[in-house]
Amino acid sequence: MILCLITPLNDINLWALGGTGIIAGLLGSMLGVGGGLIIVPVLTLALGLPIHIAVGSSLVAIVANSCTAAGLYTKAGLTNVKLGLLLETATIPGAIIGGFAAASISPSILSALFGLLLIYVAYTMVARNQLASEDIAITNSASIRSDDADNSLSASLTDSYHDQNQEKVVTYKVKHIPFGLGFGFIAGILSSLLGIGGGIIKVPVMHLVMGVPMKATIATSTLMITLTAAAGAFIYHYHGDIQPFVVAPLIIGIVIGSRIGVELTKRIRGLWLRRIFGVFLFLVAILMFLKTANLI
Amino acid sequence: MKNLKWDISRLKNWIGLGFLVGIAFSLTIIGIGFIMLVYISGFSNIQSQVRLEQLPAAIIISSGVLLLLLIPIMQVILSVVFFSISRNRLFIGISVAVLCLAAISVALLLI
């Protein structure tokens, strides 16, 4: 047991850890996901680290990535803080239930079902054009003001941000809150069952179901991931599964990648971000099918 | 009642700054630990398991990591403070619920 933990981290591996961090940070911050889907395979398959060390290190790196991106997005006004907090009230109980359910459900069946769901969502993200995006977000300030007056939850979640790409202020209203909470709950269950951050579920739901513009969706998802990943990482820290010499280069790399990703996101059109995210989901779905069939 | 002085853009500024200051602090601590590690062991003599002479560097990096993990919790506490000042009872409740649920989930997983 001890022997398998003594993994040489020579100069090449340290650079590999830093490089993995940069790529995960770049993609994670641009797509509103943690980056664990990139980090865990590299640490286990390429560097030969045990899975629990890889997952623990990945969670810490995800916290570093999402904290950097969340800080920059929130300061730029993109994050809907209230919506993020509200959805967390459904996601965390879902994660708790998912944690208990994990023991009784076959992971291969779940992975296959999840892969199918991802393909459907990926298709929707890439193919559909007439959904809430920055291009068609609500900009009628009169309707927003009248909503403010009715003091409903939906009105209190109404938010706005300045879109650098379009050079205008985008104001939007959050729709279908009960659906969003329901999906948030399911996202929590799936994140515990499948060991994922949950961004790949939260982003499509917030964007496609709740009508939140893509940039605000990515920023809000990033804020939520900070909490979910930190809770998970505390447990790995408690069990001694976070190796300081593995996480240090990973964190330094991921923070650099995250800063570059945030700057790119601010300048790219929401529609393109949605398409990149759709392609990313397709790739994740294929990986899940290959894993279910024990091909990887 | 809406308190204009305490609108949501102020909270966004607080949280954004909180995240960035927190990450700068933790990254500095982790960076110092990493430089110390390379100084002690060189680039090519590092293993994932900590040796005795590397212990100070490991402790410094671990402290930075712990600080990093506390950053998101601090932001929720910051939200509770903000919503308390702006007297937004609904979101005081929601923020406190998030804190409690996160604590419960960690406690349950540790059992």
Interface residues (C-beta under 8 A of the other chain):
Chain A: I2 L5 I6 T7 P8 L9 N10 D11 L14 L49 I53 V60 V63 A64 C67 T68 A70 G71 L72 Y73 T74 K75 A76 G77 T79 V81 K82 L85 L86 E88 T89 I92 P93 A95 I96 G99 D148 L153 S156 D159 L223 T226 L227 A230 A231 A233 F234 I235 H237 Y238 I242 Q243 P244 F245 V246 V247 A248 P249 I251 I252 V255
Chain B: K2 I8 S9 L11 K12 N13 I15 G16 L17 G18 F19 L20 G22 I23 S26 L27 I30 G31 G33 F34 L37 F43 S44 I46 Q47 S48 Q49 V50 Q54 A57 A58 I61 S62 V65 L66 L68 L69 L70 I71 P72 I73 Q75 V76 S79 N88 L90 F91 I94 S95 A97 V98 L101 A102 I104 S105 V106 L108 L109 L110
